[in-house]
Amino acid sequence: MLQKPGYGWRLMSLIALATGGGANAGGTGNTCSDSYWAASLRCAVSPTAVPQPAPALPVTPAQLREFTRVTLNDDVNVRCLDGTRPVIYVDPAEGGPSARWLITMTGGGACSAQDLDDNGSFESGQECAQLYATPAEADEMGSAGKPLMKTFGSGGSSEGLLKPNLVRNPVFARFHRVRIEKCSYDRYNGRATHAVTAQRPPPAAPIAYTLFQHGQLIVRLTLDTLRGSGAGGAGLQYTTYVDDGNGGVAAVPVSLPSIADADQVVFVGHSGAAHGLYHNIDRIASQLRGYAGFDGDIRVIHDANFLPTPENEAAFDTLSPSGLFAHDYSGNSMALGAYDGGDFFRDPSNDNEWYFEQYRAWFTSPADSLATVFDASCVAAHQAGGDAWKCRDRLHVRLHHETTPALVREDFRDPNAEHTQGGLGHALPWGPYAAYSHCAALGFSPCPPLLPVGPGSAHQQRLLTQANAFLSGFATQSELATGADNSGLVPSSALWMPDCRAHEGAYDDVQFYDSRLFIGTAGMTLRELAQQFVAAPAMGSHMAWVDGRAAAVSECGPRLFADSFE
């Protein structure tokens, strides 16, 4: 007898295998001589390789995993960075039929084509090709090595809100769980295709290849795939594998409902994906609402990206302190001296040109509107005033323009390089660059200033001030609240900010289930807050558990993930 997963599956006539990736859907063959593959980075580096190898099928029950790979073949023009086909992993809801969906994304690195001559032509693929030479980074730039089945989380049995356990995870286990596998290396923002050249490490010869950065398009294609035939019809259909009860495995067809019939869709972006979702979640929500028959609730969880913003630095100005919603991007503070956050987001000729140029390289073309990659309502609100550059600041979007109800998690001592450099300090890329003593540790000079971390530090003060100001002012002082952005009403929000030295949150058992914040004897876990958040009204609910606010203190669980640096 087949041992089926917990979802109430409908067995149907065996459908075509959607997990695989054997023959190329865009050309005539699965070889680098095929015109579809020839110019890809994968073939430029390994011209004798099979461009899209089929993943190995499980043979024994020990090889089974929770999530099954599905290749996104409905639009062969949408591709991973190295030219392979994008994939998602799917695990149906536990406990019976469900109309709720959990769409998850991960962080990690990013690269882009470089415009070395500042002439608007992004012809250098050096950065991406160099990173592709590292196996761990290459795995995030393509799908060739992605297995047929996976279990997600921060390692081993640690899965956080992805855990398919109705006792430990009674709410989110009842969602259909989908992982959009990272393969575009662009924080899920890109829409670009570039013909580039690169010098591979010696003794390899220079290469020319087509660089695909289609992260935003991959998310769109994922939702279209999950929609299937549309409201009232079948959604995604694919094949998975289960224990056949006799020491082997059996192929089982799966038919999920259309996401157009969803009651609720929750997006989760960790780290770099949280960064990308600040810019894109309202665009993604608009796509869902455009599906015929869709009337579901949409939420987002930004996991690990509520960093100090120059708008908040004004609260520490030594000459004329102001608040988080005063729109001040420049000034003079005791920790930094003179700073100009506006210059960082506005001027491509400053010390941080890489940030400005990276986003331009992810546009369909450099002449595209900012609204094609950044939050469209933010651009509309600022275009006439000539300060649409603010929309490059993901925190400005979060503070003023995000209309999707959002839970934001940030750890005060997150060791990730973008957060606290493993405890060295929090770098402020919009601060004044100079030859600081810490530049040697960062590996370049001049370098940005660092805010010390730890209890009572300048970094902790800024995060706490930013959290308090957001909680007291988002519903009344943001541009949504004042009508400067008239795209929607002020949505519900939640903040979870422990001091546990952990980068992983939503995908880690200790941080999601075991770590707590206490106010007196009242305690709360991230799981409990996330459950309350997805059940709260879409507007009018603002919840917060923040270490150091209202005498809240952290209890961090039995172990710490201080070695997580993605």
N, C-alpha and C positions, 0 to 999 in steps of 0.2 A: 504494500500500500504506500502511495506517495506521502511523504511528510511535507506538507505544504506550509509556506510561511503564514503568519498570523492574519493577513488580510483575507477577507472573504472573496476569494478569487473566482472568476467565471472561467471555467474550462471551455474552450471553444475549439473549432477545427484549427489545427496547427498553422500558425501564421508564418509569414516569411521572416527569417531571422533578421532582427534589426540591431543585434549587438555587435556585429562583426566588422568588417572593414576589409574584406578580401579584395575584390575587383574595384577599380576606380569608377565612381559614378560619373566623373566628369570627362573621361577620355576613353580610350580604347583598350587600355591595359594598365596593369599595376607594376610598371617598370619606369625607370628614370628616362627612358627613351621616349616615353609618351609625352606629347606636348603639354598635357595638363600638369605633369610633375616636373618637367625638365628644368624649369627655372626656379624651383623651390630651393630653400636653404637646405632641406634634408638631402636633396639630390646633388646640390652643389658641393656639399661636404662628403657625401657617400654615394657617388654615382652608380655603384653596383648594388646598393641596398634595395630591398623591396620598399617602395614609398609608404604603403599602408598595409603592414602585415596584419593578418587576422590574429586576434588574441587566442591563446591556448584555451581549449575547453576543459572544464573540471572533469576529473575522472572518478575521484573518491569524495565522500562526504567531507573529509578533512580539508578539501580545497574550496569548499563553498564559503561564500561571504555574503554579507547582508545586501550590498548594493550591486546592481547589474548594469553593465555598460550599454549605452545606446548611442550609436553614431548618428550625428545630425546630417542626414543626406538630402534633405528637401531642397536645399539651395547650395549647389556645389561651388558657387562663387564665394561663399563664406568659409574662411579657412583659418587654421592655426598659424602662428607666426612662421613656422618652418614649412608651411604648405600642406600639412596633413589635415585630415578632417576633424572638426571639433566633436567632442563627445560629452555626454552627460551620464551620470550614474543615478539610478532610480531604485527606491525601496518603497513598496506600497504600504499604506497605513495598516497598523495593527488594529485588531479588535472589530473588524467588519467594515462595510462600505463607509467612505468618508468623502466629504466635499471640502476638505481643508488641505492646503498645500504649504510646504516649507521648502523654499528655494534658497540654497546656500552657496556661498562663494568664499574663496580663500585669498590670503594676501601673498606676501613674498615680493620679489623684485619686479622691476620694470625697466624697459629700455626703449629706444626709438631711433629712427633714422636721423642722421645729423645733417644740418645745412651748414657745412663748414665755411662757405663763402658768404653766408647771409644773403643769398640771392633768391630765396624762396624755393629752391630746388633741393629736396632732401635726398642726396645721392650717396651718403656714406652709411653703410650698414655695419661699420666696424664694431660699434658697441654691442649690438645684438649678436653678431657672429662670434665675438670674443666670449660672451657669456655662454653661448651655445656650446662652446668647447668644454664646459663644465657639466658633467652628467646630471647633477641635481638641478641645475638651471635649465638644461636642455629638456628635462622632463616637464617643465612648466611652459615650454614653448612649442610643444607638439603632442601628438597622441599616439605615435607609433609604439611606444612602450607601455601604454596603458593596459592593465590586465582586464579580463572579462568581468571579474567580480572583485569588489573591494569592501573593506570596513573602514569607516572614517572616524576621525578624532585625533587627539594629540599623540596617540600611540597605544598599542595593545588594546585593552578593553575600554580605554578612556574615550568616550564618544560625546559626552555632554548632551545637548538637546537633540542629537541624532540617535540616541539610544532607543532601540525598539523594545522597550520594556514597560509594560503598562503599570507596573507597580512603582518603579523608580521614576518613570517619566510619563505620568498618566495623561498629560495633555498633548505633548508634542509627538509622542509615539502614535497618536491617532491621526497625524497628518501624513499625507503622501510626501515622502522626502526625496528631494532632487538636488544633486550636487552638479553645478555647472563647472566642469573641470577646467581649471586654469590652463590655457594654452596660447593665449594671445600676448601675454606679458605686457599688458597696458592698463592694468587696473580696471579692466572691463569697460574702458572708455573709447577705444579706437574705432575708426571707420576707414582707415587708410591702407592703400597699397602703393609701395614704392619700388622702383627698379634701383638697386643699390650695388655698391662694390665694397669689398672688404679684403683685408690682408689677414689670412689665417696665421696662427702662430707657426714659426719655422718648424719643419722645412716645407710646409704646405705652400702652394702657389696662391696668388691672389684669386679671389672668386667674385663672380657677379651673380646676383640672385634677386628674386622678387620677395620683398619683405611684406608680409601680411600682418596687419594689426587690426583685428576685427572684433575686439572684445564687446563693444556695444552691439554689433550685428549678431554675435553669437548669443547674447542674452535674448535679443528679439527672436532669433530663430528657435531658441529653446521654447519660448512661450508659444510660438506658432505650432511647434511640434506637439506640445502638450495640449493645445486646443484641438488638434485632430480635425474631425468633421464639423466641429462647432457645437453650440449649445444644444442640449438634448440628444447629442450623438456620442459616438465613441471618441475617446481622446487617444493617448499614446497606446500603441500595441507593440509588444516586444516579447522576446523569449528569455526566460531565466532557467535556472537549474536548481533542483531540490534533491534531497536524500530520497532514494527510491525504496528504502527500508530493507534492502538486500545487500548492502555494502557498496552500492554504486550510486549513480546520479541519473536523473531523468530530466529531459527538457520539458518545460511547462510554459504554455503561452499565457500571456497576461494582457488584459484589456483594462485600462484605467478610464475613468470618466473624463470628459473634456474639462480642462481648466476654465473654460467659458461658463461652466455651471458651478464654479467654486463659491462657497460661502465665505471663505477667508483665504487669503494668500499672504504669507509672511516671508519676507526676504531677510536673509542674514548675511552680512558682509563682514569678514574678519580682516583687520589690519588694512592692507592696501585695498582690499575689496570694500571696506567701510569707506575709505577715501573716495573710491569710484562711485559708490552709491550716494554719497552726498550730492554729487553732480548729477546723477542719473535716475534716482529712485522715482522722482515725479514723472519723468519721461516714460519709465517702465510702467508705472501705474496707469498712465494715459493710454499706453498700448493695450493693457488689459481691459480698461473701460471701453475701448473701442471695439471689443469683440461683441458681436450680436448676442444679446441675452445676458451678458455679464452684469451682475449687480452686487458682487461680493465686496467684502471689506479687505483693505490692503494695509499692511503694516511693514515696518522695517526695523531691524536691529543692527545698529552700527557698533561693532565690537572692536574696541581699541583704536580710537582715532579722534578723541575729544581733546586735542592738544591746545596749548596756549596760543591765542590769536592776537595779532597787533591791535585789534579793536579793544581787547581787554587790557592791553598794556597801558592804555590811557588812564586807567584807574590808579596807576602807580606813577603818573607824571609828576615830576618834582616842581614844575612851574604852575600848571593849571590842571590838576587831576579831574577827570570826568569819568563817565560810566561806560559800561559795555556797549550800550546802544547810542553812544554819542557820535558814532561814525568817524572817530579819530583814528587815523592809520599812522601818524607820525608824532613825534614828541621827544621828550627827554626824561628818562627814568633812572633811578639810582643804580639799578642792576645793569643797565645797558649803556647809559649815556644817550647820545642822540641816535634815534632809530627812524627808519622810514619803511614801514610795511607796504605802503602804496607803491614805492619804487620797486620792491620785489615782485609784486604782481603786475605792475604796469610796464616796466622798462626792460626790454630784452637785452640791453647793453650792460646790465649790472653784473655783479659777481655770480649771480645765480641764473645765468642765461640758460643753463641746462633745463631748469624747471619750465621756463617760458617756452623754450624751443621744443621740449618733449611734447607738450600739449599741442602745439602747432603741427607737429609731425603726425599726430593722431587724427587730425581733421581729414576729411575727404580731399581737400586741397587747402593750402594756406589762406586762400581768399574766403573760405567759408565763414559764416557767422559763428560767433562764440556760442550761440544757442544750439548749434548742432552737437556740441560735446558737453557744454556746461548747462546748468539749470536754465531753462528757457524763460521762466517767469522772472528770474533774477536779471537776465540780460534785458528783457523788455522794460523792467522797472528802472534800469540804470542807463539805457542806451541814450536817451534824450539828454541826460546830464553829463554825458561824456565820461562816466566812471564805470562802464561795464567791466573794466578790468577787475573790479571787486569780485566778480563772479568766478574768477580763477581761484579765489580763496574759498576752499571747501567749508571752512568754519563760518565764513560770512553767509554762505548758503544755508547752513544748518541753523544759524542764529536768526535769519530773517526770511527765508524763502521756501523752506521745505514744507510742503503741505501734506505729506504722508505722515501719519502718526509714527513716532520713532522712539525707540528705547536706545539710549547711548550708554555704552560701558567704557570706562577709562580707569586704569589702575594708576595710582599716584606714583608708583615706582616701577612701572613697566620697564623691563630691561632692554627691550628692543632698541635697535640703533636709532630709529627715528624718535624714540621717546626719551630714553635716558642714557643711551650709549653704554648699557650694562652697568649703570650706576655712576659713570663718569660725570654726567650732567646732561641737561636737556639743551640741545643746540637750537638756537633761534635763527633760522636762515634769513629772516627779514631784519636781523639786527646788524650792527656795524661790523664789517669784516676787518680784522687786524691780525697782527702777529702775536696772538695770545700764547701764554705758556702751555695751554692744553692743545695747541695745534699739532704738536709732535705726536700726541696720542691719537688724534684724528687722522693724521697722515698727510696733511696738506696745510699750507700757509700762504697768504692770510686765510683765516678760517672764521666761522661765525662765533659769537659769544655763547657760553654755556651757562645755564642756570643751575646752581647746586640743587641736589635732590635730597630728600629725607625729611623727617619731621621738622616743621618750622622753616623749611628752606624757601628760597625765592620761588622755586618751581612749585612747591606745594601751595604757597600763598596765592600764586597766580591761578592755579587750577581751582582752588577753593573759591576765590573771588569770582572767577568765571562761572563756576557752577551756581553760586548764590545769585549772581546777577541774571543768569539765564532763567533760573527758576522764578525769580521775582519779576522779570521784565519781558519774557518771551510772549506772554499772552496779551501784553498791553503796549510794549514799546518796539517790537519787531516791525519790519516793514510790512509784513502781513497784517499785523494788528492795526497799524496806522493807515493802511490803505495805499501806501506807496507801491506795494505789490498787491494787485487786486485779483490775483489768480485763484484765491480760495480763502477759507476761514482758517483760523489758527488751530492746528491739530493738537491732539493729546500728546504728551511726552512723558518720558521716564528717564531718570539718571541712575546708574549703578556705578559707584566709584569707591572701590575698596583700596586698601594699601597692602597689597599682598605680593608685590614683586612678580607678577605674572603677566605674560603677554596673551596667552590663550585664555579665553573666557567661555564663550558659548559652546566650544567644541571640546572642553576639558571637564572630566568628571569632578575633580576636586574644586575647580572654580565655579562650576555650574551647580553642583549638588551640595558640596560639603562646606565651602567657605561661607561665612555669614557676616553681616553687619548688625551690630546690636545698638539699640538706643535703650538704655536701662536694661530691663529683662526681655524686651521685645526684640526678637531676631528675625532676619530675613535672608533668604538665599537668592542667588540670581535666578534659579529655576522658579521660585515662588513669585519673584517680581515679574519675570517674563510671562508667567501664567496670568497674573493680574493684568499685565499690560495688554495682552491679546484679548482679554475679556472686557476691558474698560471701554467706555464710549469713545468714538473716534474724535470727539471734541470735548473740551472741558475738564479732562483729567490730567493732572500733572503730579507725578509721583517722583520721589527722590530718596535714595539711600546713599549718602556721601560721607566717607570717613572725615571726621572733624566738624561736620555740620550737625547741629542739634545734638551734640555730644555723642555722635555715632562713632563706634570703634569697630575695627576689623578683627575677625577670628578667621585665620586663613586656611584652616584645614590641615590634614596630616602631612602634606608635602607641597613644595613650591616648584613652579616651572620657571626658575630663573635662567634656565639655559635655552629658552625658546627665543630665537632671533629671526623669525620670519615675519 
